[in-house]
Amino acid sequence: MQEYGLVSIGSHTGFWLQEELKKFKNKKNILIEPVPYNLVELRDNIKNFNNIIIEESAISDKDELVPFYFIKRDSIGKLKKHWASGIGSFDKTHLLKHRSKRFLVSENDIEILNIKCLSFSSLIKKYSIKKIDKLMLDVEGAEYKILKSINLNQIIIKEIFFEKKHFDGLFKEGKKLEEVKKKLLDSNYLLEEIDSENMLAKLNN
């Protein structure tokens, strides 16, 4: 069994992970991303780092091949929002509900791809993980399924940083978020709201 520095689920292009990767440059790290064009940029953005494993899949609560929806590469420039490449989801309506006067996304802008989905327990087995210094999740609402499925008695995760704003639907926080917060508190984590979108859970040793 092995120890890892950073495990990032929903790594996008890796641009926003640079500082985190510097912190864990002397440890093994796993970056997980399913969108093909994001993977191209991810590899380019991490080329100056060593000890990085790229896992080309999505993570959920079970192993399966599932439809995954994301903005077409050709539509990103037209939609004029840099974040459009990072809102991929198992739910097509999640993308369409982002529609606004300044983001005129439509069905024609969405690509669908059947992707390999791993459970968190399968990820642990695949890479013989026994300890993670920092787990990061930015998966457009799928955080709930992943965090709910993790057996925190079988693995040591010192910090868990996750996006909370879509737990109960697009820009909604409710019972699902409260359920995960209770699980973390019961597992001896201290919770800190970093901002209106993100939360950090630190294992209280």
N, C-alpha and C positions, 0 to 999 in steps of 0.2 A: 504494500500500500504506500501511496505517495502523498506528499504535501504540495499544495499549489498556492501561488500568491493570489492572482486575480483570475476569477472565472466570470466572464461577461456573457450574459444571455441577451441577445439582441444587440450585437456589437456595431451594427450599421457599417459605416466606413472606417471606424476606428479613429476618426479625427478627434473626437471628444474624449478618447481614452488615453491620449498621449501622456498626461501627467500621472495617471494611475499606473501605466506601464513602466514609467520611470521609477516609481516607488518599488515596484516588484521586479526590477530588471535582473535580479540575481536568483529569481525563482521561476519555476515553470508556470506558465499561464495558458488558459484556454479561452479563446474567443469564438463565440457561436453566432452564426449568421446564416439565414437561408436565402436571401435575395441575391440572385446571380450577379447583377451589376454592382451591388454593394460589396460583394466578395472581391471583385477586381480592385476596387479602390482600397479595400481593407488590406489586401496583400501589399499594395504599394505604400500605404501609410505606416505599416509596421516593419518595413524592410530593414530599418536600422536597429531593430530589437532582436535579441536572441531568445531562445527558450519559449517560443510561442507556438501553440498548436491551434490551428483553425479547424473548427468542426462545422462542416457544411450541412446544417440541419436546423430544425426548430426543436424547442423543448416544451413538453406539456406534461400531462399526468399519465400518459401511456404510450407505448410504442405502436405507431401506425403510420400509414401513408395517408396524408390528408390534403385537401385543397387549401391553398394559401393564396391570399389576394394581396396585390401590391400595385403601386402606381407604375405604369409603363415608363421605361427610361425616356422615351421620346416625349412624354407628356410633362415631365418635370419642368423643363424650360418654359413650356406654354403656360403652366399653372403658376409659375413665378414664385414658388415657395421652396426654399432649400430643404425644408423638413419633409417635403412630400415623399422623398425616398425612404423615410423612416417610419411610415405609418402602416406597414404591412400587417395583416391580421388574418386569423382563421375565419373572420366574419366580414363579408363584403360590405355589409351596411355600416360597419365601423368607419370605412373609408368614405363612403357616400355621405355620412352624417357630418363629415368635416366641411361639407359644402357651405360656402358663404359668398358674399358679394366679391370678396377678394380671393376666393379659392373656388373656382367654378368647376369642380371635379364632376365627372359623369361616368356612366358605365363604360364608355369608350376609352376612358383613361386607365382602366383597371385590367391588369393581367392576372391570369390564374395559373397556378403551377401546382402539381401534386408533389409534395415534398415529404422527405423522411422526417418523422417526428420521433424523438426519443423521450422516454420518461427520465426524470432526474435520477432515479435509481439505476437506470441503464447507463446513464452518463457516468455515474460513480463507478460502476463495474467496468465500463470500457476503458477508463483511464486510471483505474485503481486508486481512486481518491479517498484519502482518510481525513484530510484537513484542508480547509480553504481559508486564507486570510481575509479575502473580500469577495463576496458574491454580489454581482450587479445585475439587475433585471430592468430592461426597458422593452416591454413586449406588448404594448398597446392593449392592456386589459387581461392578458393571459397570465399575469403575475399571480393572480388568485389561485388558479389551478396548480401552478408550479409550487408556490409556497405551501399550499395546503397539503401537497403530496410528499413533501420532504420529511423524512424521519430524522428529526434532530437529535435523536438518541444514538443514531448510527454513524453520524459524521460530525466533526467539529467545524463550525463556520463562525469565525470570529466577528465578522461584520457582514450585514446584508443591507445593501442599498437598493431601493426599489421605487419605481414610479407608482404612485398611488391614485392618480387622478382619474383613471378609467376602470377602477375595480368593479363598480356596479353599473357600468354603461359609460357611454362617451361623456367625459367630464362629470362623472357622478361617483360619489363616495357614500357607502352605506353599510349594510349588514355584512357583505363579504369582506370589506376592509376591516371592520370591527372583529370579525372572526379570526382573521390572520393576525391582527394585533394581539388578540387574547392568546393565540397559540404562541406567539413570540414571547410575550410576557410570562406565560406559564413555563416557557423553556429557558427562563433566566436571562432574557434580553432586555436591555434598556432601549427605549424608543425615543427618537428625536426627529421632529419635523424639520427637515432642512429648508424647505420652502413650501409654497402652495401645491407643488406637484410631486415632491419626493420625500421619502422617509428613510432614516438610517436606524438599523437595529444593531446594537453592540452587545456581544456576549459579556455578561457580568461575571468575570472570573472571581 
